[in-house]
């Protein structure tokens, strides 16, 4: 009886900790599962493997039902933030989403929420930022834009725009 009470208390405390962690920013289901394993492993008296598995499933179901984790919402937020603040291109953002465990279809849907023109504007702004280096280190600027996650056609368009601006 006392053991059951301790387990119930540990389970409730673990779920509360997860809810607080998920409340800080949007999380994916994979991130939540990784955090659950971390929380369970750090418990004073870790539960048995089967109990830990049951808790994980229970906690994930609860987090999904209560809206603490949502892969689509997380993907849209990640896309918006990384475009606006880090100026990443769609390829790098998609790779970041995949690393977080977001499915390809959800990642593609999140990327489609950003108009193509906005991606191109970001590439143009970054190319303008490095315009001084362009003449001496064109290859380096191209690699830099590609590493930021912009596809080749966007990079060429951004560079062509700079060159046509310089001729005017």
N, C-alpha and C positions, 0 to 999 in steps of 0.2 A: 504494500500500500504506500509506504513512504517512498519507495523507489519510483513508483508510478507518478507520485506527486512531484518528485525532483525532475523526472523526465518531462512532465507537462510544463513545469516552470522553465526548464531549459529550452523547450520547444517554443514557448511563448516569447521568451527573451530573445531567442535567435530570430524569430519572425519580426519582432519589433525593431531589432537592429537592422535587418534587411530593409524594412519599410523606410527607416530613417535614411539609410544609404541610398536607396532608390529615389528618395525625395530630393536629393541634392541636385541631380540632373537626370536626363533621360537615359535609361539603361536598356540593353538588349537581354533577351532570355539567356543567351550564352554567358554574358557577363554576370548575370544573377546566379547562374548555376556554379560558375567559378567561385564567386563570393560565398555561396552557401558551403561549398567544400572547404573553403578557408575558415569560415566561422565554426563549422563542425569540428575541424581538426584542432582548433585552438580552445575548445571547451575543456574545462577542468576534468570532467569525466565524459570523454567522447562516447557517443552511443555505438551500438554494434553496427556493422556494415549494413545490414538489412534495415535497421531502424533509421540510420542516416539516409538511406535511399528513400524510405517512406517519407521522412521529413522533407527531403529535397523536393519530391513530387508534390507534397502537400503545400509547401511554401511557394513553389512556382505557380501552382494553380491559384493560390490565394493572391499572389502578386499580380497575376494576369487578370483575375476577376475584379480586383480593386483598382486596376489601371496603373499600378506602379511600374510595370514593364510593358512596353509595346514597341516591337521592332520597327513598325512603319513610322511611328511618331519619332522614335530615336533617329532613324535614318534621315527623315526630313530635317530635324534639328541639326544633326551632324553636318548635313550638306549645306544648310544655310550658314551655319557658324563658320565652317571651314572655307567657304567661298568668300564671305564678307570679311572675316578677320584674318585668315591666313592666306587668302588669295590662291587657294589650291584649285587646280583644274578638275574636270570630271573624272579623269582616269585615276588620279591619286585619291580622290574622295571615294570612288568605288572600291579601290583596294583597301582603304581604311575601314569601310563598311563591312567588307568581306572578312577582314581580320577580326571584327567585332562579332561575327557570326550572323550577319544579316544575309538573307538569301538574295540571289541575283535578281529575282523579280522585284523584290521589295526595294533593293538598291537602285535598280533602273527606274522604278516609279518615283523614288525620291529625287533622282537626278533630273527626271522630266519635269519636276515642279519648278525648275529654274529655266527660264527662256534661253534659247541658244544665244541670243544677242547679249545676254548678261555674261555668259561664259566668254564670249568674244571680247566684250568690254574689259573684262578682267585681264585677259591675255594682252590686249592693247595697252592697258595701264602699266602692266609689268614690263612690257617691251619698251614703253616710253621711259620707264624708270632706269633702264639700262642702255638707253640710246647713246649715251656718251661712249660706251665701250664698244658699240656695234661695229664701227669701222675697223678697229684694231683686233677685236676678239669676237667676230661674228659667230664662230662655232661655239664658243663658250656661252654666249647669250642664248643660242639655240638650245644647247644642252640644258641650260638652267631652266628655260621655259618648259622643255619636255619633262624635266625632273619635277617640276611643279604640277605635272599631271595634265598638261594641255596636249591634245592630239596634234599631229603634224600639220593638218590643214589650218588649224587655228593659229599655230605658230607662224606659218608662212603668211597668212592673212595679216597678222599683227605686224610682221616685219615689212611686208609690202606697204601697209598703211603708213609706217614710219618713213619709208623711203619716198613715198609719194608726197608726204607732208614736207619732207626736206627739199623736194624739187620745186614746190610751189613758192 
